[in-house]
Structure formats: structure tokens, C-alpha cells
Amino acid sequence: QIQLVESGGGLVQAGGSLRLSCAASGEIFSISGMRWYRQAPGKQREWVALITSGGRTNYADSVKGRFTISRDNAKGYLQMNSLKPEDTAVYYCNAFSTAGINYWGQGTQVTVSS
């Protein structure tokens, strides 16, 4: 089992920055990679970024060049720069294990004002 807790969300003006953190506990040795997703009001949850166990990263086109995903053992991060009002959403951390099991955090709210 893996438990995930996100933090770092908040209210920021357009053009500002936030850094989200995802603290993992439990069987962290089994984590193969981590992803961030977001869900805006009235919309489906969408994938934002991925980092593999080997450090390879990938981003949704909507955040490429503005967001950076990273990981330090049991902690994952999402550095968000040049934020836009359309980035407003609840952001979720996801970890996937070597057994192919997905784990989710409870989410953290990010609100970007114009």
C-alpha cells in the first residue's frame, strides 16, 4: 500500500507560481513513477505530467514549458510557473507501482485569479 498527501495549493494571481508537493509513505520502494492530474469544475480529470522511475518526464501540451515535474525518492513535486486562470483546478498526485496499481492523493486546490 502507498499513501499520498498533496500540499502547496492556494490562490495566486495570473502569471504567478506555485509548487505542489506529494508526500508518499508506505511501500515507496514499489513506486514505478508518479503523475499529476487535475480536475476543473464541471470537467473530467485530465493528465498533466509524468515522471518515470528513470527520470523521464512528459507533459500535456497545455502545460509544456510552464510546469516541471520532479521527484526526490518519497516526494514528488510540480513546479507551476506562468499560471493562467485556466489552470484553476484540484490537482491530484498519482503514483503507480511496479505491480500496475494506481494510488491517489486527496487533491489540493489551485486557484488562479485574472
Phi and psi restraints in degrees (range 20) as a CNS / XPLOR table:
assign (resid 1 and name C) (resid 2 and name N)
       (resid 2 and name CA) (resid 2 and name C) 1.0 -130.0 20.0 2
assign (resid 2 and name N) (resid 2 and name CA)
       (resid 2 and name C) (resid 3 and name N) 1.0 133.6 20.0 2
assign (resid 2 and name C) (resid 3 and name N)
       (resid 3 and name CA) (resid 3 and name C) 1.0 -111.1 20.0 2
assign (resid 3 and name N) (resid 3 and name CA)
       (resid 3 and name C) (resid 4 and name N) 1.0 140.0 20.0 2
assign (resid 3 and name C) (resid 4 and name N)
       (resid 4 and name CA) (resid 4 and name C) 1.0 -126.9 20.0 2
assign (resid 4 and name N) (resid 4 and name CA)
       (resid 4 and name C) (resid 5 and name N) 1.0 135.2 20.0 2
assign (resid 4 and name C) (resid 5 and name N)
       (resid 5 and name CA) (resid 5 and name C) 1.0 -131.8 20.0 2
assign (resid 5 and name N) (resid 5 and name CA)
       (resid 5 and name C) (resid 6 and name N) 1.0 119.5 20.0 2
assign (resid 5 and name C) (resid 6 and name N)
       (resid 6 and name CA) (resid 6 and name C) 1.0 -90.1 20.0 2
assign (resid 6 and name N) (resid 6 and name CA)
       (resid 6 and name C) (resid 7 and name N) 1.0 155.0 20.0 2
assign (resid 6 and name C) (resid 7 and name N)
       (resid 7 and name CA) (resid 7 and name C) 1.0 -155.0 20.0 2
assign (resid 7 and name N) (resid 7 and name CA)
       (resid 7 and name C) (resid 8 and name N) 1.0 167.7 20.0 2
assign (resid 7 and name C) (resid 8 and name N)
       (resid 8 and name CA) (resid 8 and name C) 1.0 104.2 20.0 2
assign (resid 8 and name N) (resid 8 and name CA)
       (resid 8 and name C) (resid 9 and name N) 1.0 -4.1 20.0 2
assign (resid 8 and name C) (resid 9 and name N)
       (resid 9 and name CA) (resid 9 and name C) 1.0 -72.0 20.0 2
assign (resid 9 and name N) (resid 9 and name CA)
       (resid 9 and name C) (resid 10 and name N) 1.0 171.6 20.0 2
assign (resid 9 and name C) (resid 10 and name N)
       (resid 10 and name CA) (resid 10 and name C) 1.0 165.0 20.0 2
assign (resid 10 and name N) (resid 10 and name CA)
       (resid 10 and name C) (resid 11 and name N) 1.0 -165.4 20.0 2
assign (resid 10 and name C) (resid 11 and name N)
       (resid 11 and name CA) (resid 11 and name C) 1.0 -105.5 20.0 2
assign (resid 11 and name N) (resid 11 and name CA)
       (resid 11 and name C) (resid 12 and name N) 1.0 130.6 20.0 2
assign (resid 11 and name C) (resid 12 and name N)
       (resid 12 and name CA) (resid 12 and name C) 1.0 -143.4 20.0 2
assign (resid 12 and name N) (resid 12 and name CA)
       (resid 12 and name C) (resid 13 and name N) 1.0 151.3 20.0 2
assign (resid 12 and name C) (resid 13 and name N)
       (resid 13 and name CA) (resid 13 and name C) 1.0 -78.7 20.0 2
assign (resid 13 and name N) (resid 13 and name CA)
       (resid 13 and name C) (resid 14 and name N) 1.0 154.6 20.0 2
assign (resid 13 and name C) (resid 14 and name N)
       (resid 14 and name CA) (resid 14 and name C) 1.0 -54.6 20.0 2
assign (resid 14 and name N) (resid 14 and name CA)
       (resid 14 and name C) (resid 15 and name N) 1.0 137.6 20.0 2
assign (resid 14 and name C) (resid 15 and name N)
       (resid 15 and name CA) (resid 15 and name C) 1.0 92.5 20.0 2
assign (resid 15 and name N) (resid 15 and name CA)
       (resid 15 and name C) (resid 16 and name N) 1.0 -11.1 20.0 2
assign (resid 15 and name C) (resid 16 and name N)
       (resid 16 and name CA) (resid 16 and name C) 1.0 -84.0 20.0 2
assign (resid 16 and name N) (resid 16 and name CA)
       (resid 16 and name C) (resid 17 and name N) 1.0 -174.4 20.0 2
assign (resid 16 and name C) (resid 17 and name N)
       (resid 17 and name CA) (resid 17 and name C) 1.0 -132.1 20.0 2
assign (resid 17 and name N) (resid 17 and name CA)
       (resid 17 and name C) (resid 18 and name N) 1.0 152.4 20.0 2
assign (resid 17 and name C) (resid 18 and name N)
       (resid 18 and name CA) (resid 18 and name C) 1.0 -143.4 20.0 2
assign (resid 18 and name N) (resid 18 and name CA)
       (resid 18 and name C) (resid 19 and name N) 1.0 152.8 20.0 2
assign (resid 18 and name C) (resid 19 and name N)
       (resid 19 and name CA) (resid 19 and name C) 1.0 -123.5 20.0 2
assign (resid 19 and name N) (resid 19 and name CA)
       (resid 19 and name C) (resid 20 and name N) 1.0 115.7 20.0 2
assign (resid 19 and name C) (resid 20 and name N)
       (resid 20 and name CA) (resid 20 and name C) 1.0 -90.8 20.0 2
assign (resid 20 and name N) (resid 20 and name CA)
       (resid 20 and name C) (resid 21 and name N) 1.0 144.3 20.0 2
assign (resid 20 and name C) (resid 21 and name N)
       (resid 21 and name CA) (resid 21 and name C) 1.0 -121.1 20.0 2
assign (resid 21 and name N) (resid 21 and name CA)
       (resid 21 and name C) (resid 22 and name N) 1.0 151.7 20.0 2
assign (resid 21 and name C) (resid 22 and name N)
       (resid 22 and name CA) (resid 22 and name C) 1.0 -135.1 20.0 2
assign (resid 22 and name N) (resid 22 and name CA)
       (resid 22 and name C) (resid 23 and name N) 1.0 109.3 20.0 2
assign (resid 22 and name C) (resid 23 and name N)
       (resid 23 and name CA) (resid 23 and name C) 1.0 -94.7 20.0 2
assign (resid 23 and name N) (resid 23 and name CA)
       (resid 23 and name C) (resid 24 and name N) 1.0 123.2 20.0 2
assign (resid 23 and name C) (resid 24 and name N)
       (resid 24 and name CA) (resid 24 and name C) 1.0 -103.1 20.0 2
assign (resid 24 and name N) (resid 24 and name CA)
       (resid 24 and name C) (resid 25 and name N) 1.0 143.3 20.0 2
assign (resid 24 and name C) (resid 25 and name N)
       (resid 25 and name CA) (resid 25 and name C) 1.0 -141.7 20.0 2
assign (resid 25 and name N) (resid 25 and name CA)
       (resid 25 and name C) (resid 26 and name N) 1.0 165.9 20.0 2
assign (resid 25 and name C) (resid 26 and name N)
       (resid 26 and name CA) (resid 26 and name C) 1.0 97.3 20.0 2
assign (resid 26 and name N) (resid 26 and name CA)
       (resid 26 and name C) (resid 27 and name N) 1.0 -135.0 20.0 2
assign (resid 26 and name C) (resid 27 and name N)
       (resid 27 and name CA) (resid 27 and name C) 1.0 -83.1 20.0 2
assign (resid 27 and name N) (resid 27 and name CA)
       (resid 27 and name C) (resid 28 and name N) 1.0 62.5 20.0 2
assign (resid 27 and name C) (resid 28 and name N)
       (resid 28 and name CA) (resid 28 and name C) 1.0 -66.7 20.0 2
assign (resid 28 and name N) (resid 28 and name CA)
       (resid 28 and name C) (resid 29 and name N) 1.0 -20.0 20.0 2
assign (resid 28 and name C) (resid 29 and name N)
       (resid 29 and name CA) (resid 29 and name C) 1.0 -65.7 20.0 2
assign (resid 29 and name N) (resid 29 and name CA)
       (resid 29 and name C) (resid 30 and name N) 1.0 -20.5 20.0 2
assign (resid 29 and name C) (resid 30 and name N)
       (resid 30 and name CA) (resid 30 and name C) 1.0 -91.5 20.0 2
assign (resid 30 and name N) (resid 30 and name CA)
       (resid 30 and name C) (resid 31 and name N) 1.0 0.5 20.0 2
assign (resid 30 and name C) (resid 31 and name N)
       (resid 31 and name CA) (resid 31 and name C) 1.0 -72.8 20.0 2
assign (resid 31 and name N) (resid 31 and name CA)
       (resid 31 and name C) (resid 32 and name N) 1.0 123.8 20.0 2
assign (resid 31 and name C) (resid 32 and name N)
       (resid 32 and name CA) (resid 32 and name C) 1.0 -91.2 20.0 2
assign (resid 32 and name N) (resid 32 and name CA)
       (resid 32 and name C) (resid 33 and name N) 1.0 -34.8 20.0 2
assign (resid 32 and name C) (resid 33 and name N)
       (resid 33 and name CA) (resid 33 and name C) 1.0 -167.8 20.0 2
assign (resid 33 and name N) (resid 33 and name CA)
       (resid 33 and name C) (resid 34 and name N) 1.0 172.7 20.0 2
assign (resid 33 and name C) (resid 34 and name N)
       (resid 34 and name CA) (resid 34 and name C) 1.0 -134.2 20.0 2
assign (resid 34 and name N) (resid 34 and name CA)
       (resid 34 and name C) (resid 35 and name N) 1.0 150.2 20.0 2
assign (resid 34 and name C) (resid 35 and name N)
       (resid 35 and name CA) (resid 35 and name C) 1.0 -136.5 20.0 2
assign (resid 35 and name N) (resid 35 and name CA)
       (resid 35 and name C) (resid 36 and name N) 1.0 156.4 20.0 2
assign (resid 35 and name C) (resid 36 and name N)
       (resid 36 and name CA) (resid 36 and name C) 1.0 -116.2 20.0 2
assign (resid 36 and name N) (resid 36 and name CA)
       (resid 36 and name C) (resid 37 and name N) 1.0 139.0 20.0 2
assign (resid 36 and name C) (resid 37 and name N)
       (resid 37 and name CA) (resid 37 and name C) 1.0 -126.3 20.0 2
assign (resid 37 and name N) (resid 37 and name CA)
       (resid 37 and name C) (resid 38 and name N) 1.0 166.0 20.0 2
assign (resid 37 and name C) (resid 38 and name N)
       (resid 38 and name CA) (resid 38 and name C) 1.0 -145.0 20.0 2
assign (resid 38 and name N) (resid 38 and name CA)
       (resid 38 and name C) (resid 39 and name N) 1.0 154.9 20.0 2
assign (resid 38 and name C) (resid 39 and name N)
       (resid 39 and name CA) (resid 39 and name C) 1.0 -139.2 20.0 2
assign (resid 39 and name N) (resid 39 and name CA)
       (resid 39 and name C) (resid 40 and name N) 1.0 115.0 20.0 2
assign (resid 39 and name C) (resid 40 and name N)
       (resid 40 and name CA) (resid 40 and name C) 1.0 -87.9 20.0 2
assign (resid 40 and name N) (resid 40 and name CA)
       (resid 40 and name C) (resid 41 and name N) 1.0 158.2 20.0 2
assign (resid 40 and name C) (resid 41 and name N)
       (resid 41 and name CA) (resid 41 and name C) 1.0 -56.1 20.0 2
assign (resid 41 and name N) (resid 41 and name CA)
       (resid 41 and name C) (resid 42 and name N) 1.0 129.4 20.0 2
assign (resid 41 and name C) (resid 42 and name N)
       (resid 42 and name CA) (resid 42 and name C) 1.0 76.8 20.0 2
assign (resid 42 and name N) (resid 42 and name CA)
       (resid 42 and name C) (resid 43 and name N) 1.0 5.8 20.0 2
assign (resid 42 and name C) (resid 43 and name N)
       (resid 43 and name CA) (resid 43 and name C) 1.0 -122.0 20.0 2
assign (resid 43 and name N) (resid 43 and name CA)
       (resid 43 and name C) (resid 44 and name N) 1.0 163.0 20.0 2
assign (resid 43 and name C) (resid 44 and name N)
       (resid 44 and name CA) (resid 44 and name C) 1.0 -76.5 20.0 2
assign (resid 44 and name N) (resid 44 and name CA)
       (resid 44 and name C) (resid 45 and name N) 1.0 155.9 20.0 2
assign (resid 44 and name C) (resid 45 and name N)
       (resid 45 and name CA) (resid 45 and name C) 1.0 -65.4 20.0 2
assign (resid 45 and name N) (resid 45 and name CA)
       (resid 45 and name C) (resid 46 and name N) 1.0 135.6 20.0 2
assign (resid 45 and name C) (resid 46 and name N)
       (resid 46 and name CA) (resid 46 and name C) 1.0 -125.9 20.0 2
assign (resid 46 and name N) (resid 46 and name CA)
       (resid 46 and name C) (resid 47 and name N) 1.0 147.2 20.0 2
assign (resid 46 and name C) (resid 47 and name N)
       (resid 47 and name CA) (resid 47 and name C) 1.0 -73.6 20.0 2
assign (resid 47 and name N) (resid 47 and name CA)
       (resid 47 and name C) (resid 48 and name N) 1.0 141.3 20.0 2
assign (resid 47 and name C) (resid 48 and name N)
       (resid 48 and name CA) (resid 48 and name C) 1.0 -114.9 20.0 2
assign (resid 48 and name N) (resid 48 and name CA)
       (resid 48 and name C) (resid 49 and name N) 1.0 -49.5 20.0 2
assign (resid 48 and name C) (resid 49 and name N)
       (resid 49 and name CA) (resid 49 and name C) 1.0 -158.3 20.0 2
assign (resid 49 and name N) (resid 49 and name CA)
       (resid 49 and name C) (resid 50 and name N) 1.0 157.9 20.0 2
assign (resid 49 and name C) (resid 50 and name N)
       (resid 50 and name CA) (resid 50 and name C) 1.0 -138.2 20.0 2
assign (resid 50 and name N) (resid 50 and name CA)
       (resid 50 and name C) (resid 51 and name N) 1.0 142.2 20.0 2
assign (resid 50 and name C) (resid 51 and name N)
       (resid 51 and name CA) (resid 51 and name C) 1.0 -134.6 20.0 2
assign (resid 51 and name N) (resid 51 and name CA)
       (resid 51 and name C) (resid 52 and name N) 1.0 128.8 20.0 2
assign (resid 51 and name C) (resid 52 and name N)
       (resid 52 and name CA) (resid 52 and name C) 1.0 -89.0 20.0 2
assign (resid 52 and name N) (resid 52 and name CA)
       (resid 52 and name C) (resid 53 and name N) 1.0 173.3 20.0 2
assign (resid 52 and name C) (resid 53 and name N)
       (resid 53 and name CA) (resid 53 and name C) 1.0 -62.7 20.0 2
assign (resid 53 and name N) (resid 53 and name CA)
       (resid 53 and name C) (resid 54 and name N) 1.0 -25.6 20.0 2
assign (resid 53 and name C) (resid 54 and name N)
       (resid 54 and name CA) (resid 54 and name C) 1.0 -88.4 20.0 2
assign (resid 54 and name N) (resid 54 and name CA)
       (resid 54 and name C) (resid 55 and name N) 1.0 1.0 20.0 2
assign (resid 54 and name C) (resid 55 and name N)
       (resid 55 and name CA) (resid 55 and name C) 1.0 90.7 20.0 2
assign (resid 55 and name N) (resid 55 and name CA)
       (resid 55 and name C) (resid 56 and name N) 1.0 3.9 20.0 2
assign (resid 55 and name C) (resid 56 and name N)
       (resid 56 and name CA) (resid 56 and name C) 1.0 -72.8 20.0 2
assign (resid 56 and name N) (resid 56 and name CA)
       (resid 56 and name C) (resid 57 and name N) 1.0 138.3 20.0 2
assign (resid 56 and name C) (resid 57 and name N)
       (resid 57 and name CA) (resid 57 and name C) 1.0 -121.3 20.0 2
assign (resid 57 and name N) (resid 57 and name CA)
       (resid 57 and name C) (resid 58 and name N) 1.0 156.0 20.0 2
assign (resid 57 and name C) (resid 58 and name N)
       (resid 58 and name CA) (resid 58 and name C) 1.0 -152.0 20.0 2
assign (resid 58 and name N) (resid 58 and name CA)
       (resid 58 and name C) (resid 59 and name N) 1.0 150.1 20.0 2
assign (resid 58 and name C) (resid 59 and name N)
       (resid 59 and name CA) (resid 59 and name C) 1.0 -136.0 20.0 2
assign (resid 59 and name N) (resid 59 and name CA)
       (resid 59 and name C) (resid 60 and name N) 1.0 150.6 20.0 2
assign (resid 59 and name C) (resid 60 and name N)
       (resid 60 and name CA) (resid 60 and name C) 1.0 -66.5 20.0 2
assign (resid 60 and name N) (resid 60 and name CA)
       (resid 60 and name C) (resid 61 and name N) 1.0 148.1 20.0 2
assign (resid 60 and name C) (resid 61 and name N)
       (resid 61 and name CA) (resid 61 and name C) 1.0 -57.4 20.0 2
assign (resid 61 and name N) (resid 61 and name CA)
       (resid 61 and name C) (resid 62 and name N) 1.0 -33.3 20.0 2
assign (resid 61 and name C) (resid 62 and name N)
       (resid 62 and name CA) (resid 62 and name C) 1.0 -67.9 20.0 2
assign (resid 62 and name N) (resid 62 and name CA)
       (resid 62 and name C) (resid 63 and name N) 1.0 -17.4 20.0 2
assign (resid 62 and name C) (resid 63 and name N)
       (resid 63 and name CA) (resid 63 and name C) 1.0 -120.9 20.0 2
assign (resid 63 and name N) (resid 63 and name CA)
       (resid 63 and name C) (resid 64 and name N) 1.0 -4.0 20.0 2
assign (resid 63 and name C) (resid 64 and name N)
       (resid 64 and name CA) (resid 64 and name C) 1.0 -60.0 20.0 2
assign (resid 64 and name N) (resid 64 and name CA)
       (resid 64 and name C) (resid 65 and name N) 1.0 132.0 20.0 2
assign (resid 64 and name C) (resid 65 and name N)
       (resid 65 and name CA) (resid 65 and name C) 1.0 88.6 20.0 2
assign (resid 65 and name N) (resid 65 and name CA)
       (resid 65 and name C) (resid 66 and name N) 1.0 -12.2 20.0 2
assign (resid 65 and name C) (resid 66 and name N)
       (resid 66 and name CA) (resid 66 and name C) 1.0 -115.1 20.0 2
assign (resid 66 and name N) (resid 66 and name CA)
       (resid 66 and name C) (resid 67 and name N) 1.0 -33.4 20.0 2
assign (resid 66 and name C) (resid 67 and name N)
       (resid 67 and name CA) (resid 67 and name C) 1.0 -108.0 20.0 2
assign (resid 67 and name N) (resid 67 and name CA)
       (resid 67 and name C) (resid 68 and name N) 1.0 148.2 20.0 2
assign (resid 67 and name C) (resid 68 and name N)
       (resid 68 and name CA) (resid 68 and name C) 1.0 -134.3 20.0 2
assign (resid 68 and name N) (resid 68 and name CA)
       (resid 68 and name C) (resid 69 and name N) 1.0 125.1 20.0 2
assign (resid 68 and name C) (resid 69 and name N)
       (resid 69 and name CA) (resid 69 and name C) 1.0 -98.1 20.0 2
assign (resid 69 and name N) (resid 69 and name CA)
       (resid 69 and name C) (resid 70 and name N) 1.0 142.2 20.0 2
assign (resid 69 and name C) (resid 70 and name N)
       (resid 70 and name CA) (resid 70 and name C) 1.0 -149.4 20.0 2
assign (resid 70 and name N) (resid 70 and name CA)
       (resid 70 and name C) (resid 71 and name N) 1.0 170.5 20.0 2
assign (resid 70 and name C) (resid 71 and name N)
       (resid 71 and name CA) (resid 71 and name C) 1.0 -151.0 20.0 2
assign (resid 71 and name N) (resid 71 and name CA)
       (resid 71 and name C) (resid 72 and name N) 1.0 141.1 20.0 2
assign (resid 71 and name C) (resid 72 and name N)
       (resid 72 and name CA) (resid 72 and name C) 1.0 -133.0 20.0 2
assign (resid 72 and name N) (resid 72 and name CA)
       (resid 72 and name C) (resid 73 and name N) 1.0 88.4 20.0 2
assign (resid 72 and name C) (resid 73 and name N)
       (resid 73 and name CA) (resid 73 and name C) 1.0 56.4 20.0 2
assign (resid 73 and name N) (resid 73 and name CA)
       (resid 73 and name C) (resid 74 and name N) 1.0 -103.4 20.0 2
assign (resid 73 and name C) (resid 74 and name N)
       (resid 74 and name CA) (resid 74 and name C) 1.0 -90.6 20.0 2
assign (resid 74 and name N) (resid 74 and name CA)
       (resid 74 and name C) (resid 75 and name N) 1.0 6.7 20.0 2
assign (resid 74 and name C) (resid 75 and name N)
       (resid 75 and name CA) (resid 75 and name C) 1.0 -126.3 20.0 2
assign (resid 75 and name N) (resid 75 and name CA)
       (resid 75 and name C) (resid 76 and name N) 1.0 136.7 20.0 2
assign (resid 75 and name C) (resid 76 and name N)
       (resid 76 and name CA) (resid 76 and name C) 1.0 -113.3 20.0 2
assign (resid 76 and name N) (resid 76 and name CA)
       (resid 76 and name C) (resid 77 and name N) 1.0 155.8 20.0 2
assign (resid 76 and name C) (resid 77 and name N)
       (resid 77 and name CA) (resid 77 and name C) 1.0 -137.9 20.0 2
assign (resid 77 and name N) (resid 77 and name CA)
       (resid 77 and name C) (resid 78 and name N) 1.0 151.7 20.0 2
assign (resid 77 and name C) (resid 78 and name N)
       (resid 78 and name CA) (resid 78 and name C) 1.0 -134.7 20.0 2
assign (resid 78 and name N) (resid 78 and name CA)
       (resid 78 and name C) (resid 79 and name N) 1.0 106.1 20.0 2
assign (resid 78 and name C) (resid 79 and name N)
       (resid 79 and name CA) (resid 79 and name C) 1.0 -86.3 20.0 2
assign (resid 79 and name N) (resid 79 and name CA)
       (resid 79 and name C) (resid 80 and name N) 1.0 121.9 20.0 2
assign (resid 79 and name C) (resid 80 and name N)
       (resid 80 and name CA) (resid 80 and name C) 1.0 -117.6 20.0 2
assign (resid 80 and name N) (resid 80 and name CA)
       (resid 80 and name C) (resid 81 and name N) 1.0 115.8 20.0 2
assign (resid 80 and name C) (resid 81 and name N)
       (resid 81 and name CA) (resid 81 and name C) 1.0 -115.3 20.0 2
assign (resid 81 and name N) (resid 81 and name CA)
       (resid 81 and name C) (resid 82 and name N) 1.0 163.8 20.0 2
assign (resid 81 and name C) (resid 82 and name N)
       (resid 82 and name CA) (resid 82 and name C) 1.0 49.5 20.0 2
assign (resid 82 and name N) (resid 82 and name CA)
       (resid 82 and name C) (resid 83 and name N) 1.0 48.7 20.0 2
assign (resid 82 and name C) (resid 83 and name N)
       (resid 83 and name CA) (resid 83 and name C) 1.0 -65.5 20.0 2
assign (resid 83 and name N) (resid 83 and name CA)
       (resid 83 and name C) (resid 84 and name N) 1.0 146.4 20.0 2
assign (resid 83 and name C) (resid 84 and name N)
       (resid 84 and name CA) (resid 84 and name C) 1.0 -120.8 20.0 2
assign (resid 84 and name N) (resid 84 and name CA)
       (resid 84 and name C) (resid 85 and name N) 1.0 156.2 20.0 2
assign (resid 84 and name C) (resid 85 and name N)
       (resid 85 and name CA) (resid 85 and name C) 1.0 -54.7 20.0 2
assign (resid 85 and name N) (resid 85 and name CA)
       (resid 85 and name C) (resid 86 and name N) 1.0 -31.9 20.0 2
assign (resid 85 and name C) (resid 86 and name N)
       (resid 86 and name CA) (resid 86 and name C) 1.0 -73.0 20.0 2
assign (resid 86 and name N) (resid 86 and name CA)
       (resid 86 and name C) (resid 87 and name N) 1.0 -5.5 20.0 2
assign (resid 86 and name C) (resid 87 and name N)
       (resid 87 and name CA) (resid 87 and name C) 1.0 -83.0 20.0 2
assign (resid 87 and name N) (resid 87 and name CA)
       (resid 87 and name C) (resid 88 and name N) 1.0 -6.3 20.0 2
assign (resid 87 and name C) (resid 88 and name N)
       (resid 88 and name CA) (resid 88 and name C) 1.0 -62.0 20.0 2
assign (resid 88 and name N) (resid 88 and name CA)
       (resid 88 and name C) (resid 89 and name N) 1.0 124.8 20.0 2
assign (resid 88 and name C) (resid 89 and name N)
       (resid 89 and name CA) (resid 89 and name C) 1.0 -177.3 20.0 2
assign (resid 89 and name N) (resid 89 and name CA)
       (resid 89 and name C) (resid 90 and name N) 1.0 170.7 20.0 2
assign (resid 89 and name C) (resid 90 and name N)
       (resid 90 and name CA) (resid 90 and name C) 1.0 -89.2 20.0 2
assign (resid 90 and name N) (resid 90 and name CA)
       (resid 90 and name C) (resid 91 and name N) 1.0 126.6 20.0 2
assign (resid 90 and name C) (resid 91 and name N)
       (resid 91 and name CA) (resid 91 and name C) 1.0 -101.8 20.0 2
assign (resid 91 and name N) (resid 91 and name CA)
       (resid 91 and name C) (resid 92 and name N) 1.0 131.9 20.0 2
assign (resid 91 and name C) (resid 92 and name N)
       (resid 92 and name CA) (resid 92 and name C) 1.0 -118.9 20.0 2
assign (resid 92 and name N) (resid 92 and name CA)
       (resid 92 and name C) (resid 93 and name N) 1.0 137.1 20.0 2
assign (resid 92 and name C) (resid 93 and name N)
       (resid 93 and name CA) (resid 93 and name C) 1.0 -90.8 20.0 2
assign (resid 93 and name N) (resid 93 and name CA)
       (resid 93 and name C) (resid 94 and name N) 1.0 139.6 20.0 2
assign (resid 93 and name C) (resid 94 and name N)
       (resid 94 and name CA) (resid 94 and name C) 1.0 -131.7 20.0 2
assign (resid 94 and name N) (resid 94 and name CA)
       (resid 94 and name C) (resid 95 and name N) 1.0 133.3 20.0 2
assign (resid 94 and name C) (resid 95 and name N)
       (resid 95 and name CA) (resid 95 and name C) 1.0 -120.7 20.0 2
assign (resid 95 and name N) (resid 95 and name CA)
       (resid 95 and name C) (resid 96 and name N) 1.0 137.4 20.0 2
assign (resid 95 and name C) (resid 96 and name N)
       (resid 96 and name CA) (resid 96 and name C) 1.0 -119.0 20.0 2
assign (resid 96 and name N) (resid 96 and name CA)
       (resid 96 and name C) (resid 97 and name N) 1.0 138.0 20.0 2
assign (resid 96 and name C) (resid 97 and name N)
       (resid 97 and name CA) (resid 97 and name C) 1.0 -93.9 20.0 2
assign (resid 97 and name N) (resid 97 and name CA)
       (resid 97 and name C) (resid 98 and name N) 1.0 170.1 20.0 2
assign (resid 97 and name C) (resid 98 and name N)
       (resid 98 and name CA) (resid 98 and name C) 1.0 -63.7 20.0 2
assign (resid 98 and name N) (resid 98 and name CA)
       (resid 98 and name C) (resid 99 and name N) 1.0 -20.1 20.0 2
assign (resid 98 and name C) (resid 99 and name N)
       (resid 99 and name CA) (resid 99 and name C) 1.0 -87.4 20.0 2
assign (resid 99 and name N) (resid 99 and name CA)
       (resid 99 and name C) (resid 100 and name N) 1.0 1.0 20.0 2
assign (resid 99 and name C) (resid 100 and name N)
       (resid 100 and name CA) (resid 100 and name C) 1.0 83.2 20.0 2
assign (resid 100 and name N) (resid 100 and name CA)
       (resid 100 and name C) (resid 101 and name N) 1.0 17.1 20.0 2
assign (resid 100 and name C) (resid 101 and name N)
       (resid 101 and name CA) (resid 101 and name C) 1.0 -94.0 20.0 2
assign (resid 101 and name N) (resid 101 and name CA)
       (resid 101 and name C) (resid 102 and name N) 1.0 136.2 20.0 2
assign (resid 101 and name C) (resid 102 and name N)
       (resid 102 and name CA) (resid 102 and name C) 1.0 -98.8 20.0 2
assign (resid 102 and name N) (resid 102 and name CA)
       (resid 102 and name C) (resid 103 and name N) 1.0 138.5 20.0 2
assign (resid 102 and name C) (resid 103 and name N)
       (resid 103 and name CA) (resid 103 and name C) 1.0 -123.7 20.0 2
assign (resid 103 and name N) (resid 103 and name CA)
       (resid 103 and name C) (resid 104 and name N) 1.0 147.1 20.0 2
assign (resid 103 and name C) (resid 104 and name N)
       (resid 104 and name CA) (resid 104 and name C) 1.0 -129.3 20.0 2
assign (resid 104 and name N) (resid 104 and name CA)
       (resid 104 and name C) (resid 105 and name N) 1.0 146.4 20.0 2
assign (resid 104 and name C) (resid 105 and name N)
       (resid 105 and name CA) (resid 105 and name C) 1.0 -87.4 20.0 2
assign (resid 105 and name N) (resid 105 and name CA)
       (resid 105 and name C) (resid 106 and name N) 1.0 -178.0 20.0 2
assign (resid 105 and name C) (resid 106 and name N)
       (resid 106 and name CA) (resid 106 and name C) 1.0 -87.1 20.0 2
assign (resid 106 and name N) (resid 106 and name CA)
       (resid 106 and name C) (resid 107 and name N) 1.0 -13.1 20.0 2
assign (resid 106 and name C) (resid 107 and name N)
       (resid 107 and name CA) (resid 107 and name C) 1.0 96.8 20.0 2
assign (resid 107 and name N) (resid 107 and name CA)
       (resid 107 and name C) (resid 108 and name N) 1.0 153.0 20.0 2
assign (resid 107 and name C) (resid 108 and name N)
       (resid 108 and name CA) (resid 108 and name C) 1.0 -137.9 20.0 2
assign (resid 108 and name N) (resid 108 and name CA)
       (resid 108 and name C) (resid 109 and name N) 1.0 136.2 20.0 2
assign (resid 108 and name C) (resid 109 and name N)
       (resid 109 and name CA) (resid 109 and name C) 1.0 -82.0 20.0 2
assign (resid 109 and name N) (resid 109 and name CA)
       (resid 109 and name C) (resid 110 and name N) 1.0 131.9 20.0 2
assign (resid 109 and name C) (resid 110 and name N)
       (resid 110 and name CA) (resid 110 and name C) 1.0 -120.1 20.0 2
assign (resid 110 and name N) (resid 110 and name CA)
       (resid 110 and name C) (resid 111 and name N) 1.0 124.1 20.0 2
assign (resid 110 and name C) (resid 111 and name N)
       (resid 111 and name CA) (resid 111 and name C) 1.0 -124.6 20.0 2
assign (resid 111 and name N) (resid 111 and name CA)
       (resid 111 and name C) (resid 112 and name N) 1.0 124.3 20.0 2
assign (resid 111 and name C) (resid 112 and name N)
       (resid 112 and name CA) (resid 112 and name C) 1.0 -113.6 20.0 2
assign (resid 112 and name N) (resid 112 and name CA)
       (resid 112 and name C) (resid 113 and name N) 1.0 118.4 20.0 2
assign (resid 112 and name C) (resid 113 and name N)
       (resid 113 and name CA) (resid 113 and name C) 1.0 -92.7 20.0 2
assign (resid 113 and name N) (resid 113 and name CA)
       (resid 113 and name C) (resid 114 and name N) 1.0 148.7 20.0 2
